[in-house]
Amino acid sequence: MPHRLLKTTPTSNPAARISSISRHLLGSAQSPASPSFPSNISLPSIQNRSFSSSPSANMSSQPEHPTLLIPGPIEFDDAVLQSMSHYSESHVGPGFVATFGDALSMLRKLFQTTSPSSQPFVISGSGTLGWDLVAANLVEPGENVLVLSSGYFSDGFADCLKVYGANVDLLKAPVGTRPQLPEIEEALKSKKYKMVTVTHVDTSTGVLSELQKLSETVKSVSPDTLLIVDGVCSVASEEIDFDAWKLDGVVTASQKAIGCPAGLSISMFSGKAMDAFKARKSPPASYFASMKNWTPSMA
Ligand SMILES: Cc1ncc(COP(=O)(O)O)c(C=O)c1O
């Protein structure tokens, strides 16, 4: 059966619509900019990281381009672009080690954790790598995981956990809603779960999960169960009080509210989650995503 073709008019074509919004925001009526990154971008010379303080009507020094109006990747701040204009450095040299150390300290602030046992990870990869990090290190084959599903990305997390041998129960809510506390409580009472996963904001539905009350429920019904949050679409835009809410893990990525280029898996795990990792009977089920291999670099 032939596919139904969608009629593309200037208003129904997404690219045309985004370009026209972009032109509107730029206040000009010129034709849409090329989708490829312009070669005439004017960045300060290498190592010059100071920012001009001269008054300017422009909010940004970036060349005109179609404005990104999606959850991520998002528009870069000038400071982000300028900090990428840097000579290559050794990943074990003092300059990079200091920068990386600063990034890890700032992450603790972002997640609002002061607990010395909280463990951050910043690893090359996309948000999906956070799922693998959780599935390969915190669950062993045959262990039960309760996945609270509020959309496409929750289901993806469930699939990832299954790949590593977890026994996954998916608690699905009607589209546009989230699983409710009484049914979560009932599920937690029905069997022993090693972990509960929740998508803080499921990008596919926009549904926001309520982490504080969820954590209170999990901790009161099943105190040993780890509560892991997919925060790819929420970290740096929605509040996350890692210590106060007793979260055991939050995985995110660089390209959404954090506002950096795609390519980093960023996460924070509690001392309890790290203890669960250390107590594994079997080795981590991945080499690249092994917490054992990465932890020494994340001090
Ligand atoms: C909620 C959520 N989780 C996970 C992912 C996967 O992240 P990535 O595409 O960076 O692998 C996304 C991506 O949009 C997401 O929105």
The ligand as an SDF file (V2000), in Angstrom:
LIG
                    3D

 16 16  0  0  0  0  0  0  0  0999 V2000
   14.2590   12.0440   27.8330 C   0  0  0  0  0  0  0  0  0  0  0  0
   15.3340   11.5580   26.9050 C   0  0  0  0  0  0  0  0  0  0  0  0
   16.0650   10.5010   27.2600 N   0  0  0  0  0  0  0  0  0  0  0  0
   17.0520   10.0330   26.4860 C   0  0  0  0  0  0  0  0  0  0  0  0
   17.3440   10.6150   25.2760 C   0  0  0  0  0  0  0  0  0  0  0  0
   18.4450   10.0810   24.4290 C   0  0  0  0  0  0  0  0  0  0  0  0
   19.4740   11.0360   24.3380 O   0  0  0  0  0  0  0  0  0  0  0  0
   20.4460   11.0870   23.0790 P   0  0  0  0  0  0  0  0  0  0  0  0
   19.6230   11.3780   21.8800 O   0  0  0  0  0  0  0  0  0  0  0  0
   21.4140   12.1930   23.4200 O   0  0  0  0  0  0  0  0  0  0  0  0
   21.1330    9.7580   22.9960 O   0  0  0  0  0  0  0  0  0  0  0  0
   16.6040   11.7310   24.8530 C   0  0  0  0  0  0  0  0  0  0  0  0
   16.8830   12.3680   23.5700 C   0  0  0  0  0  0  0  0  0  0  0  0
   16.2090   13.2530   23.1150 O   0  0  0  0  0  0  0  0  0  0  0  0
   15.5750   12.2090   25.6930 C   0  0  0  0  0  0  0  0  0  0  0  0
   14.8550   13.2810   25.3470 O   0  0  0  0  0  0  0  0  0  0  0  0
  1  2  1  0
  2  3  1  0
  2 15  2  0
  3  4  2  0
  4  5  1  0
  5  6  1  0
  5 12  2  0
  6  7  1  0
  7  8  1  0
  8  9  2  0
  8 10  1  0
  8 11  1  0
 12 13  1  0
 12 15  1  0
 13 14  2  0
 15 16  1  0
M  END
$$$$
